[in-house]
Amino acid sequence: MNGGDDAATSGPPPSLEWRFSQVFGERTAGEEVQEVDIISAIEFDKSGDHLATGDRGGRVVLFERTDTKDHGGSRKDLEQTDYPVRHPEFRYKTEFQSHEPEFDYLKSLEIEEKINKIRWCQPANGALFLLSTNDKTIKYWKVQEKKIKKISEMNIDPSESSNIPPQLVTNGLPADKGHDYLSKDFSFPPGGIPSLRLPVVTSQETNLVARCRRVYAHAHDYHINSISNSSDGETFISADDLRVNLWNLEISNQSFNIVDVKPTNMEDLTEVITSAEFHPIHCNMLAYSSSKGSIRLIDMRQSALCDSHTKLFEEPEAPGSRSFFTEIIASISDIKFSKDGRYILSRDYMTLKLWDINMDSGPVASYQVHEHLRPRLCDLYENDSIFDKFECCLSGDGLRVATGSYSNLFRVFGASQGSTEAATLEASKNPMRRQIQTPARPSRSIGSMTRVVRRGSESPGTEANGNAYDFTTKLLHMAWHPTENSIACAAANSLYMYYA
């Protein structure tokens, strides 16, 4: 994708072989999943050394990478040392209750505690900062190691005084409550106490403490679907169905409305905002997607209220292909910028699409995620699965894209020119168990794009082992490590990690 002339001469990179790395919260056979434990958000920080997950119970769980800390020394020393190739390993770090269930008395509505999105902010002074949001309220958290202070020595040396029992005294209180040192029966030994010591405070243990620094509330009438940090490190956006607001991290009592698609008459409403994302480099640019399958790129330097877009990305509808489900499956559930900001990846119900921000005539690549489900759209509509919101992600080098599907399957596609990589993996300890051999796709030139989208099913309507697809087990949330080929994905309450 980003290779230019070099990529054209060397050809696409070879397909990756994915291996299981870790699982957190693995279920035993037959174990029932509690609703509050289901993971609803996943996010790596920029360094890739920390991972955060949010769940429907309003909790945020943090994991930290451990394999990079095992070997000290400079990079040159490490390169000369013959260590076996290690894959990323994470361990549980801490967790905290981010949101609680609330009730809006004015609208008589219950506000769920479910975490919709998590975004990492710039770390400072050894502390981690992150934003988390439920449907209505965004919170800014600081997670820091605090030293636990203990009094290790008291001012009376027990070895020097026979009248004082040798029990250690904790925090100024006697360890054995049977001795009352302040009673009238207590007497000093003849000649006094030969040795006096001042209390010594030591801090041997450390404890991770999460503290809510700010609460950004009462700015959205509709449910918040996205938050995104700006590259300036000072501002972030939050988006609901009809508005996008701009916040300063330091100011929690006011925000600036930069996009408002609410019509004067709500009966004229034809589309809603589904996702919004800041450009990773330019703090004045952001993109938001809509339920009609379009992406709008806006530049905040043009006007204060950015209702008029700089660029509009949408794919023209193929003639004769319209059906009752066309608009529903065209709705974009997630968008992500590539690391260099040149491309936007979007996910609608059936496909992944890759857009070049310099070319608004159509996507530069399109990937069929589960085309074999098209004949079953009526069933998916009946059980509401057609409204599931799948997330998507890009690799740090921009060479691959990934997204989830049903039966806890996820797809990884090659995004470089000429690549035919298209892997189907299962969120389990054996990710290749349900590997489906997919036919090589044609070259994804702009002219052949419509042909690619309309090609026949790339895999049968059943899984590789012959079972029907399970629409209750869906892999909605996943994240790609920013610098390595490592993927974290959520299958209900379990967090699976893979590497290649």
C-alpha positions as CSV (number, residue, x, y, z in Angstrom):
1,M,0.0,0.0,0.0
2,N,2.8,2.4,0.9
3,G,5.5,0.7,-1.1
4,G,5.6,2.8,-4.3
5,D,8.0,1.7,-7.0
6,D,9.9,-0.6,-4.7
7,A,6.8,-2.6,-4.0
8,A,6.0,-2.8,-7.7
9,T,9.3,-4.4,-8.5
10,S,9.6,-6.7,-5.5
11,G,6.0,-7.9,-5.6
12,P,3.5,-8.3,-2.7
13,P,4.9,-9.6,0.6
14,P,4.3,-13.3,1.3
15,S,1.2,-14.4,3.2
16,L,1.6,-14.5,7.0
17,E,1.2,-17.6,9.1
18,W,-0.8,-16.7,12.2
19,R,-0.1,-18.4,15.5
20,F,-1.8,-18.4,18.9
21,S,-0.1,-16.2,21.5
22,Q,-2.3,-15.8,24.6
23,V,-5.8,-15.8,25.9
24,F,-7.2,-14.0,28.9
25,G,-10.6,-15.0,30.4
26,E,-10.8,-18.3,28.5
27,R,-14.2,-20.0,29.0
28,T,-14.4,-23.6,30.0
29,A,-16.7,-25.9,28.0
30,G,-20.3,-25.2,28.9
31,E,-19.5,-22.1,31.0
32,E,-22.2,-19.5,30.7
33,V,-21.0,-16.0,29.8
34,Q,-22.2,-13.2,32.0
35,E,-23.5,-10.2,30.0
36,V,-21.4,-7.7,32.0
37,D,-18.2,-9.6,31.2
38,I,-18.5,-9.3,27.4
39,I,-15.7,-7.2,25.9
40,S,-17.0,-4.1,24.1
41,A,-13.8,-2.2,23.2
42,I,-10.1,-2.9,22.5
43,E,-7.3,-0.5,22.0
44,F,-3.5,-0.6,21.9
45,D,-1.5,2.5,22.9
46,K,0.9,4.1,20.4
47,S,3.9,2.3,21.7
48,G,2.1,-1.1,21.6
49,D,3.4,-1.8,25.2
50,H,-0.1,-1.4,26.7
51,L,-3.5,-2.8,25.8
52,A,-6.9,-1.7,27.2
53,T,-10.2,-3.5,27.0
54,G,-13.6,-2.2,28.1
55,D,-16.6,-4.4,28.8
56,R,-20.4,-4.1,29.1
57,G,-20.1,-3.9,32.9
58,G,-18.3,-0.5,32.6
59,R,-14.9,-1.9,33.6
60,V,-11.6,-1.0,31.9
61,V,-8.9,-3.7,32.1
62,L,-5.3,-2.8,31.3
63,F,-2.6,-5.2,30.1
64,E,1.1,-4.5,29.8
65,R,3.8,-6.1,27.6
66,T,6.4,-8.2,29.4
67,D,8.6,-9.7,26.7
68,T,10.4,-6.4,25.9
69,K,11.4,-6.0,29.5
70,D,13.2,-9.3,29.8
71,H,16.4,-8.3,28.0
72,G,18.2,-5.1,28.9
73,G,21.1,-3.5,27.1
74,S,21.3,-1.4,23.9
75,R,19.7,-2.4,20.6
76,K,23.2,-3.2,19.2
77,D,23.9,-5.6,22.1
78,L,20.5,-7.3,21.6
79,E,21.1,-7.7,17.9
80,Q,24.4,-9.5,18.5
81,T,22.9,-11.8,21.1
82,D,21.4,-15.0,19.9
83,Y,17.9,-14.9,21.4
84,P,15.1,-17.1,20.0
85,V,12.4,-15.1,18.2
86,R,9.9,-14.0,20.8
87,H,6.3,-13.1,20.2
88,P,4.6,-10.3,22.1
89,E,3.5,-11.3,25.6
90,F,1.2,-9.3,27.8
91,R,0.2,-9.7,31.4
92,Y,-2.7,-8.3,33.4
93,K,-1.8,-4.9,34.9
94,T,-4.9,-3.5,36.6
95,E,-8.6,-2.8,36.2
96,F,-11.0,-0.2,37.4
97,Q,-14.7,0.7,37.2
98,S,-14.9,3.4,34.6
99,H,-18.7,3.9,34.3
100,E,-21.7,3.0,36.5
101,P,-25.3,2.6,35.3
102,E,-27.3,5.8,35.4
103,F,-30.8,7.0,34.9
104,D,-31.8,10.1,32.9
105,Y,-34.7,11.5,34.9
106,L,-35.6,14.1,32.3
107,K,-35.9,11.6,29.5
108,S,-36.8,8.5,31.6
109,L,-34.0,6.6,30.1
110,E,-31.5,4.1,31.6
111,I,-27.9,4.8,30.6
112,E,-25.9,1.7,30.3
113,E,-22.5,1.4,31.9
114,K,-21.2,-0.4,28.7
115,I,-17.8,1.0,27.4
116,N,-18.3,2.0,23.8
117,K,-14.8,3.2,23.0
118,I,-11.4,3.6,24.6
119,R,-8.6,5.9,23.4
120,W,-5.1,6.2,24.8
121,C,-3.7,9.7,25.4
122,Q,-0.1,10.9,25.7
123,P,1.6,9.4,28.8
124,A,3.4,11.8,31.1
125,N,5.7,11.3,34.2
126,G,5.4,7.6,34.2
127,A,1.6,7.8,34.3
128,L,-0.8,6.4,31.7
129,F,-3.8,8.5,30.5
130,L,-6.8,7.3,28.6
131,L,-10.3,8.3,27.6
132,S,-13.3,6.0,28.0
133,T,-16.9,6.6,27.1
134,N,-20.3,5.0,27.4
135,D,-23.4,6.2,25.6
136,K,-23.5,9.6,27.2
137,T,-20.4,10.4,29.3
138,I,-16.7,10.5,28.5
139,K,-14.1,10.2,31.3
140,Y,-10.4,11.0,31.4
141,W,-8.4,8.6,33.5
142,K,-4.9,8.7,35.0
143,V,-3.3,5.4,36.0
144,Q,-0.2,5.7,38.1
145,E,1.9,3.6,40.4
146,K,1.6,4.8,44.0
147,K,4.1,3.7,46.7
148,I,2.5,2.2,49.8
149,K,4.1,3.8,52.8
150,K,4.7,1.8,55.9
151,I,6.4,2.5,59.3
152,S,9.2,-0.1,59.5
153,E,10.8,1.0,62.8
154,M,9.4,2.5,65.9
155,N,11.2,4.8,68.3
156,I,11.6,2.1,71.0
157,D,14.1,-0.6,70.2
158,P,12.4,-3.9,71.5
159,S,15.8,-5.6,71.9
160,E,16.9,-3.0,74.5
161,S,13.9,-3.1,76.7
162,S,12.8,-6.2,78.5
163,N,9.5,-4.6,79.6
164,I,8.3,-4.1,76.0
165,P,7.2,-7.2,74.1
166,P,9.1,-7.8,70.9
167,Q,6.0,-7.6,68.6
168,L,6.5,-5.2,65.8
169,V,4.3,-2.2,65.8
170,T,2.4,-1.3,62.5
171,N,1.4,2.2,61.8
172,G,1.8,3.3,65.4
173,L,-0.6,0.7,66.8
174,P,0.4,-2.3,68.9
175,A,0.5,-5.6,67.1
176,D,-0.8,-7.4,70.2
177,K,-3.8,-5.5,71.6
178,G,-3.3,-7.2,74.9
179,H,-0.5,-4.7,75.8
180,D,-1.7,-1.2,76.7
181,Y,1.5,0.9,76.5
182,L,-0.4,4.0,77.6
183,S,-1.8,2.4,80.8
184,K,-0.7,3.6,84.3
185,D,0.9,0.1,85.0
186,F,3.5,0.8,82.4
187,S,6.9,1.7,83.9
188,F,10.2,2.6,82.3
189,P,13.2,0.4,83.3
190,P,15.8,1.8,85.7
191,G,18.1,4.3,84.0
192,G,15.6,4.8,81.2
193,I,15.5,3.4,77.8
194,P,19.1,3.3,76.4
195,S,18.1,3.4,72.8
196,L,15.5,5.6,71.1
197,R,14.7,5.5,67.4
198,L,12.7,7.8,65.2
199,P,10.0,6.2,63.1
200,V,11.3,5.3,59.6
201,V,8.8,5.4,56.8
202,T,9.6,3.0,53.9
203,S,7.7,2.4,50.7
204,Q,8.6,-1.0,49.5
205,E,5.4,-2.0,47.6
206,T,3.7,-0.1,44.8
207,N,0.1,-0.1,43.9
208,L,-1.6,0.9,40.7
209,V,-4.2,3.6,41.2
210,A,-6.7,4.8,38.6
211,R,-8.1,8.3,39.2
212,C,-10.7,10.0,37.1
213,R,-9.3,13.4,36.2
214,R,-12.2,14.8,34.3
215,V,-15.7,14.0,33.2
216,Y,-17.1,15.3,29.9
217,A,-20.8,15.1,30.2
218,H,-24.1,16.6,29.0
219,A,-22.9,17.3,25.4
220,H,-24.7,14.6,23.5
221,D,-28.5,14.1,23.1
222,Y,-27.9,10.8,21.2
223,H,-25.6,7.8,21.9
224,I,-21.9,8.4,21.6
225,N,-20.4,6.0,19.0
226,S,-16.9,7.4,18.6
227,I,-14.1,9.3,20.4
228,S,-10.8,10.1,18.8
229,N,-7.7,12.0,19.9
230,S,-6.1,14.7,17.9
231,S,-2.4,14.6,17.0
232,D,-1.9,17.9,18.8
233,G,-2.3,16.0,22.2
234,E,-4.6,18.7,23.5
235,T,-8.0,18.0,21.9
236,F,-10.3,15.1,21.0
237,I,-13.7,14.7,19.3
238,S,-16.8,12.8,20.3
239,A,-19.5,11.8,17.8
240,D,-23.1,10.7,18.2
241,D,-25.7,10.0,15.6
242,L,-26.1,13.6,14.5
243,R,-23.3,15.7,15.9
244,V,-19.5,15.8,16.3
245,N,-18.1,17.8,19.2
246,L,-14.6,19.1,19.7
247,W,-13.2,19.1,23.3
248,N,-10.1,20.3,25.0
249,L,-8.7,17.7,27.4
250,E,-8.3,20.4,30.1
251,I,-11.8,21.8,29.8
252,S,-14.7,19.5,30.7
253,N,-17.6,21.9,31.0
254,Q,-17.8,23.0,27.4
255,S,-17.2,21.6,23.9
256,F,-17.5,23.1,20.4
257,N,-19.9,21.6,17.9
258,I,-18.1,21.2,14.6
259,V,-20.5,18.9,12.7
260,D,-24.3,19.0,12.9
261,V,-26.4,16.9,10.5
262,K,-29.7,17.3,12.4
263,P,-32.3,18.6,10.0
264,T,-34.8,21.3,11.0
265,N,-37.6,18.7,10.6
266,M,-36.6,15.3,11.9
267,E,-38.8,13.7,9.3
268,D,-36.3,14.8,6.7
269,L,-33.5,12.8,8.4
270,T,-32.0,10.4,5.8
271,E,-28.6,9.4,7.4
272,V,-26.8,9.4,10.7
273,I,-23.1,9.6,11.7
274,T,-21.8,6.1,12.5
275,S,-18.1,6.7,13.2
276,A,-15.6,9.6,13.4
277,E,-11.8,9.6,13.4
278,F,-9.1,12.3,13.6
279,H,-6.3,12.3,11.0
280,P,-3.2,10.7,12.6
281,I,-0.9,13.6,11.6
282,H,-2.9,16.7,10.7
283,C,-4.8,18.0,13.7
284,N,-7.1,20.1,11.5
285,M,-8.5,17.1,9.5
286,L,-11.0,14.4,10.4
287,A,-13.3,12.0,8.7
288,Y,-16.7,10.7,9.6
289,S,-18.8,8.0,8.1
290,S,-22.6,7.7,7.6
291,S,-25.3,5.1,7.5
292,K,-25.6,5.7,3.7
293,G,-22.1,4.3,3.1
294,S,-20.3,7.6,2.6
295,I,-17.2,9.0,4.2
296,R,-16.7,12.8,4.5
297,L,-13.3,14.3,5.0
298,I,-13.4,17.8,6.7
299,D,-10.9,20.5,7.3
300,M,-11.5,22.6,10.4
301,R,-9.5,25.5,8.9
302,Q,-12.2,26.1,6.3
303,S,-15.0,27.1,8.7
304,A,-16.0,26.9,12.3
305,L,-19.0,24.7,11.6
306,C,-17.8,21.9,9.2
307,D,-21.2,21.0,7.6
308,S,-19.6,21.3,4.2
309,H,-17.0,18.6,3.6
310,T,-13.7,18.9,1.8
311,K,-14.1,15.5,0.1
312,L,-16.8,12.9,-0.1
313,F,-15.9,9.2,-0.6
314,E,-18.7,6.9,-1.7
315,E,-19.1,4.1,-4.2
316,P,-21.8,4.5,-6.8
317,E,-24.5,1.9,-6.6
318,A,-24.3,-0.8,-9.3
319,P,-27.3,-0.6,-11.6
320,G,-30.0,-3.2,-11.0
321,S,-28.5,-4.3,-7.7
322,R,-30.8,-2.4,-5.3
323,S,-32.9,-4.4,-2.8
324,F,-34.7,-3.9,0.5
325,F,-31.4,-4.5,2.3
326,T,-29.1,-2.3,0.1
327,E,-29.2,0.7,2.5
328,I,-28.9,-1.4,5.6
329,I,-25.8,-3.3,4.6
330,A,-24.2,-0.1,3.1
331,S,-24.1,1.5,6.5
332,I,-20.4,1.9,7.6
333,S,-19.8,0.6,11.1
334,D,-16.2,1.7,11.5
335,I,-13.4,3.7,9.9
336,K,-9.7,3.8,10.6
337,F,-6.9,5.9,9.1
338,S,-3.7,4.2,8.1
339,K,-0.7,5.2,10.2
340,D,0.6,7.7,7.6
341,G,-2.9,9.2,7.1
342,R,-2.9,8.5,3.4
343,Y,-5.7,5.8,3.4
344,I,-9.0,5.2,5.2
345,L,-10.3,1.7,5.9
346,S,-14.0,1.4,6.2
347,R,-16.2,-1.6,7.2
348,D,-19.8,-2.0,6.1
349,Y,-21.8,-5.2,6.8
350,M,-20.5,-7.2,3.9
351,T,-17.2,-5.7,2.9
352,L,-14.0,-3.9,3.8
353,K,-13.0,-1.0,1.6
354,L,-9.7,0.9,1.3
355,W,-9.9,4.5,0.2
356,D,-7.1,6.8,-0.9
357,I,-7.8,10.3,0.5
358,N,-6.4,11.8,-2.7
359,M,-8.9,10.0,-4.8
360,D,-12.6,10.2,-4.2
361,S,-13.9,8.4,-7.3
362,G,-14.1,5.1,-5.5
363,P,-12.2,2.7,-3.2
364,V,-8.7,1.5,-4.3
365,A,-9.5,-2.0,-2.9
366,S,-12.5,-3.9,-1.7
367,Y,-12.6,-7.1,0.3
368,Q,-15.5,-9.5,0.7
369,V,-15.7,-10.5,4.3
370,H,-18.6,-13.0,4.2
371,E,-20.2,-12.8,0.8
372,H,-21.7,-16.2,1.3
373,L,-24.2,-14.6,3.7
374,R,-25.8,-12.5,1.0
375,P,-28.5,-15.1,0.3
376,R,-29.3,-15.2,4.0
377,L,-29.9,-11.4,4.5
378,C,-33.5,-12.0,5.2
379,D,-32.7,-14.3,8.2
380,L,-30.1,-11.9,9.4
381,Y,-32.7,-9.1,9.3
382,E,-35.2,-11.2,11.2
383,N,-32.7,-11.9,14.1
384,D,-31.2,-8.3,14.0
385,S,-27.8,-9.6,13.1
386,I,-27.8,-7.4,10.0
387,F,-27.4,-4.4,12.4
388,D,-24.2,-5.8,14.0
389,K,-21.3,-3.2,14.0
390,F,-18.0,-4.9,13.1
391,E,-14.8,-3.0,13.6
392,C,-11.8,-3.0,11.3
393,C,-8.0,-2.4,11.7
394,L,-4.9,-1.9,9.7
395,S,-1.4,-3.1,10.3
396,G,1.2,-0.5,11.3
397,D,3.0,-0.9,8.0
398,G,-0.2,-0.6,6.1
399,L,0.3,-3.9,4.2
400,R,-2.7,-5.7,5.7
401,V,-6.2,-5.1,7.0
402,A,-8.4,-7.2,9.2
403,T,-12.0,-7.4,10.5
404,G,-14.3,-9.9,12.2
405,S,-17.2,-12.1,11.2
406,Y,-19.5,-14.7,12.7
407,S,-18.7,-18.0,14.5
408,N,-15.8,-16.1,16.1
409,L,-14.0,-15.9,12.8
410,F,-11.9,-13.0,11.6
411,R,-10.4,-12.2,8.2
412,V,-6.9,-10.9,7.3
413,F,-6.3,-9.5,3.8
414,G,-3.2,-8.3,2.0
415,A,-3.5,-4.6,1.1
416,S,-0.4,-4.2,-1.1
417,Q,-0.8,-4.1,-4.9
418,G,-1.2,-7.5,-6.4
419,S,-1.6,-9.3,-3.1
420,T,-3.9,-12.3,-3.0
421,E,-3.6,-12.9,0.8
422,A,-7.0,-13.6,2.3
423,A,-6.9,-15.7,5.5
424,T,-9.8,-16.8,7.6
425,L,-8.9,-17.5,11.2
426,E,-10.8,-18.5,14.3
427,A,-10.6,-16.9,17.7
428,S,-9.4,-20.0,19.5
429,K,-6.1,-21.6,20.5
430,N,-5.9,-23.1,17.0
431,P,-6.6,-20.1,14.7
432,M,-5.9,-22.1,11.5
433,R,-8.5,-24.8,12.4
434,R,-11.1,-23.4,10.1
435,Q,-8.8,-22.1,7.4
436,I,-10.7,-21.8,4.1
437,Q,-8.8,-21.9,0.9
438,T,-9.9,-18.8,-1.0
439,P,-9.4,-18.4,-4.8
440,A,-6.8,-15.8,-5.8
441,R,-8.6,-12.5,-6.4
442,P,-8.0,-10.5,-9.5
443,S,-5.8,-7.5,-9.6
444,R,-7.6,-4.7,-7.7
445,S,-7.2,-1.9,-10.2
446,I,-9.8,0.8,-10.2
447,G,-11.5,-0.5,-13.3
448,S,-12.0,-4.0,-12.0
449,M,-13.3,-2.8,-8.6
450,T,-16.9,-3.4,-9.4
451,R,-16.1,-6.9,-10.7
452,V,-14.3,-7.7,-7.5
453,V,-17.3,-6.6,-5.3
454,R,-19.7,-8.7,-7.4
455,R,-17.7,-11.9,-7.6
456,G,-19.3,-15.1,-6.4
457,S,-19.0,-16.4,-2.8
458,E,-15.4,-16.8,-1.8
459,S,-16.2,-19.5,0.7
460,P,-19.2,-21.9,1.1
461,G,-22.2,-21.0,3.2
462,T,-21.0,-23.2,6.0
463,E,-17.8,-23.3,7.9
464,A,-14.9,-25.5,6.8
465,N,-15.9,-28.2,9.2
466,G,-19.5,-28.3,7.7
467,N,-21.3,-26.6,10.6
468,A,-23.8,-23.8,9.9
469,Y,-22.6,-20.3,10.9
470,D,-23.4,-19.3,14.4
471,F,-24.7,-15.8,14.5
472,T,-24.7,-15.6,18.2
473,T,-20.8,-15.8,18.4
474,K,-19.5,-12.7,16.6
475,L,-16.2,-11.1,16.6
476,L,-17.0,-7.4,16.6
477,H,-13.9,-5.9,18.3
478,M,-10.3,-6.2,17.3
479,A,-7.0,-4.2,17.2
480,W,-3.7,-4.5,15.4
481,H,-0.4,-3.8,17.2
482,P,1.0,-0.5,16.0
483,T,4.5,-1.8,15.1
484,E,4.2,-5.6,14.9
485,N,2.1,-8.3,13.2
486,S,0.1,-9.0,16.3
487,I,-3.7,-8.9,16.6
488,A,-5.9,-8.7,19.7
489,C,-9.6,-9.7,19.3
490,A,-12.5,-10.2,21.6
491,A,-14.7,-13.3,21.5
492,A,-17.5,-12.6,24.1
493,N,-15.6,-12.3,27.4
494,S,-12.3,-13.8,26.2
495,L,-9.4,-11.8,24.8
496,Y,-7.3,-13.7,22.2
497,M,-4.0,-12.6,20.9
498,Y,-2.2,-13.8,17.8
499,Y,1.1,-13.1,16.1
500,A,2.8,-13.8,12.8
